[in-house]
Amino acid sequence: MTNHIALFEPLMPANTGNIARTCAGTDTALHLIEPLGFSTDDAHLKRAGLDYWDKVDITYHENLQAFMAAIPEGDELFLVSKFAKQTYVDPDYTKPDHDYWFLFGKETTGLPEPFMRQHPDEAIRIPQDDSHIRALNLSNSAAIVIYEVVRQQGFNHLEQTHWYKNDKLK
């Protein structure tokens, strides 16, 4: 079982770098759907994820259609949007023969509305108070969702840090 985070036309290199770091720490594949609003050589991107960029399984997709064609039949796709009916904790992410794909929209406009209308049952949301903000930060949203996924999966093979051993601090 592999988890995948996909970013549709990301604009901000710091968000993408932070998400790459989260992907590295959770063994999650990262998919970038072009066009990107920055170069992956960008200094801000490297500053956010420099030590981790080469540790991330990154795939570039020419456009949304190419990305959709890359998802194997039988895998599950979720569109992360504040306009979804179900929350990100509602689905079961533990089916052993499935990969899970999470598609996040562009920071300024989200996912294209016609695309969202074609896939309403795959949409999930993170609850938020819209009276105070337009949306949560993209990198925070990706971390919230992927950590729920790996939590449901029993944290897979992720190493758990123990602050003390035998009741003594390390």
N, C-alpha and C positions, 0 to 999 in steps of 0.2 A: 504494500500500500504506500503510495507516494502522494504527498500533498503539493499543490501548485498554487502560487499566487501570480495572477496576471494583472498587469497595469495597462489600461487603455490610454494610449497617447499621453503618458505622464509629462508634466510641464516643469516640475521643480526637482532639481537634482538632489537636494538634501532629502526630500521624501523618498526618492528612489534608493538613495544610499542607505538610509535608515531601514527601509524595507529589505534591502539586500542583507543587511546585518541580521535582521530578524530571521530571514530565510536561512542564513548560515547557521544560526543558533538553533534552528528547529529542523534542519535537514529538509527544507522546503524548496522546491524548484521555483525559479522566478522566470516569468515570461513578460517581455516588453513588447507591446504592440505599437508599431510605428504609425505616424511619425512621432519621434520624441521631441520634446521642447528643449533639448540640450544635447550635448555630446557626452558620451560615456567616458570621455577623457576629461570632462569638466572638473576643475579643482574642487568645487563644492561637493560633487558626487564622491570624489575620492576622499575628501575629508570626512564625509559621513560614513563611508564604508571601506576605506582603503585597505585595512588589514583583513577584510573579509571578502572583497570583491572576487578574488580568485578562488575562493572556497564555495562560491555559489554556482549552482547549475543554472546558467542563464541561457534562455532561448529568445531570439528576436523573431518577431512575426511582421511581415510586410503590412498587414492590415487586419481588421477584425475578422474578415472572412477567412483569411489564412490561419488565424488563431483557432477559429471554430473548427476548421478542417483538421487541425492537429490533435483534437481531443478524441481519443479512441472511443469507439462505441462501448457502452457499458460503464464508462466513467461518469461521475456526477459533476455537473457544473452548477455553481451558485453565483448569482449576480449580486454584488453588495451595493445596496442603494437605500437611501433613507425613505424611498417611496414603496418599499415592500410591505406585505402584510405580515409575513412570519419573521420572527427575530432570528438572529444567528445561533441561538441556543436550541431552537426547535428541531432542526434536522438531526438525524442519527448519522454520525460520521465514522461509524465503526464497522461497516461491511468490509470483510477481509479481502475480497477480490476486486475492490474498487480503488481507483485513484480519485481524489477530490480536488476540484479546480475552483478557485475563487477569483472572480473577475471584478476588479475595481475600476471605476470611471476616472476620467480626467478631473484634476483638482477643481477646475472652474465650472465645468458643465456636467460632470458625471458621465454616465453611459448614454449613448444616443437613444432618444425617446422611442423611435420606431423599433429598435432592437429590444428595448425593455418591454414594449407591448407584445412582441413575439414570444417572450419568455417569462411571463408573470409568475409561473409556478416555481421558477428557479431563483426568484429574488428573495434575499434575506436582508434584514436591517439591524442596525445597532440602535436601541432606543436612545433618544436624546430629547432635550428640551429645546424645541425650535424657536421659542420666544427669545432665547439668548444668543443663539449662534445659527449660522446657515448650515454648517456641517462640521463634523469632527475632522481633525487633521488626518490626511490619508495614511501616513505611516502609523499613527496611533490606531486607526481603524484596522489596518492589516494585522497589527500585533494582537489586538483584541480578538479578532476572528480566528487567527491561526492558533492562538493559545487555547481557545475553546476546543478547537478541533483536536489538538494533541492531548488536551486533558481528557476528552472523551475516548481517545485512543490509548489511554493509560500512559501517556507521555512516551509511547513507543520505546525506543532505546536511548532516549535522552538521558544524559548523566544527571543525576540529582546531587546537588552539592549539600554536604552535611557540615554544619558549622561546628559540631562537636562530635567527638567519638569517645565512647565509653565514659560519658558524662564529663569529659574534660574538653576544654577548648583546644582546637588544633593549634 
